[in-house]
């Protein structure tokens, strides 16, 4: 049986970016702070510059979060592209002896579950991933990750 991990966090971008606001939000709603301790959930308030790793056109595909004004989530395929790349980058760094955290099956299983559930299309994922401007070694690693995903779908 394919398992997916349920995470208790959400990544938030403030647009336009405001480091002071991010730090205040992190202090109240971040991991191991008051809100997390009270609810078990927390937010990661991340630098908007991380969006540079998102596929072109990601802003146009943002999905409104029901019940909230001006709160949007990444479209599932855009999220999957970032997870494939993060998994590939982690594996590459570990192989090169640069350390890093072990990523992989949790993200891969999440992507597979979304594909099997009809929430995204494998061809669209491949197309957006192919459109990214990665260095050759990362392209090879991404290809390996995609092979694992295809084998599980």
Secondary structure, 3 states (H helix, E strand, C coil): CCCCCCCCEEEEECCCCCHHHHHHHHHHHCCCCHHHHHHCCEEEEECHHHHHHCCCCHHHHCEECCCCCCCEECCHHHHHHHHHHHHHHHHHHHHCCCCCCCCCHHHHHHHHHHHHCCCCCHHHHHHHHHCCCCCHHHHHHHHHHHHHHHHHC
